Amino acid sequence: MRFNYRIMNVLPPLKFSSSLGSTTETMSGKPTSLNRSPLPLRPDEGAPGVLGRIGNTPLYEFRQVTPKNDRVKIFAKLEWYNPAGSVKDRPAYRMIAHGEQTGALKPGKIILDASSGNTGIAYAMIGACRGYQVRLCIPKNVCIERKQMLAAYGAEVIYTDPRKSSDGAIVEAQRLMRENPDLYFYPDQYNNDQNWTAHFETTGPEIIRQTGGQVTHFIAGLGTTGSLMGTGRRLKKELKHIKVIAMQPDSPFHGLEGLKHMESAIVPGIYDANFPDDQVSVRTEDAHEMVRRLAREEGMLVGISSGAVMKAALNHSERIETGNIVVIFPDGGDRYLSESFWKA
Ligand SMILES: Cc1ncc(COP(=O)(O)O)c(C=O)c1O
């Protein structure tokens, strides 16, 4: 069937009430009235549209890539099930909801932050849903898939020196904020307590519920450290026996996108190095090998930091007699398909 464009063009724009009640939207998706109610702090407490789908991700038990000792089981939270495809939907949502609730984020302000990609993609998705412009500082060498996704959501990107990695992006975001403080809402994910609180309020309780409280070890990679600090704090609050293990790259020059080598990086303000029970490191080559293994043996296409945390979990399984290890898989492998390690 062919559209009659002439008729389409003379019709008035369709209007419909959004689930926010007071907001009216046109078919372009942009709110026409901005006196809407702020987002709830937890997405499952009535967030509108796709935002209500953030969290409650599956917990997967491995079938093929498993410890030699069958009294140790490994489970992963599959965070690419979030609407913008990564674990960062959780903190990005909460930081924005908190900004709306406190009045720091108002219609017309631009959301500004530094991100190695996934938080930026999450801001871009949420900004599109809420009608905010999003401006991101990102190291130039992040992979092409992430750049394409940001463009698809309509975000504006400022590329920073790849040699300075995520720290260069942080410095640039801080400079822009200093120059024009009234223009921006700057969540500052590295220093914002809403980042780890998002995991304390959602990821942690989900893991406790999904394992019936039987999780014995929790391992997460360190980027902003929100996943480890927030989920770990919740698990420690509820489960006396739990061990929390932090994983990071083994050297300053690494290919574990999204993760920080703490000794050589700007340490996030939300990180407490005394909190984890143990610290482990993983080589980029080992993470790449694990990503390929998970694709070819488990049928699971994961991101590089997921490969790294799986490697850490398998290493750790050899140090314990029995237990249930839960890891966070922050994103899926479709964001890294242009990388050369797949060819090995
Ligand atoms: C792919 C990936 N893995 C791991 C992390 C680390 O998560 P967190 O910032 O909660 O420490 C990030 C953070 O951006 C990420 O993008």
The ligand as an ORCA input file, in Angstrom:
! r2SCAN-3c Opt
* xyz 0 1
  C      31.950     -2.475     29.392
  C      32.047     -2.042     30.816
  N      32.447     -2.905     31.724
  C      32.566     -2.570     33.015
  C      32.292     -1.310     33.466
  C      32.497     -0.974     34.911
  O      31.320     -0.693     35.629
  P      31.353      0.347     36.803
  O      31.445      1.704     36.179
  O      30.071      0.147     37.528
  O      32.552      0.074     37.641
  C      31.873     -0.370     32.551
  C      31.623      0.999     32.958
  O      31.398      1.883     32.164
  C      31.744     -0.737     31.190
  O      31.364      0.145     30.249
*
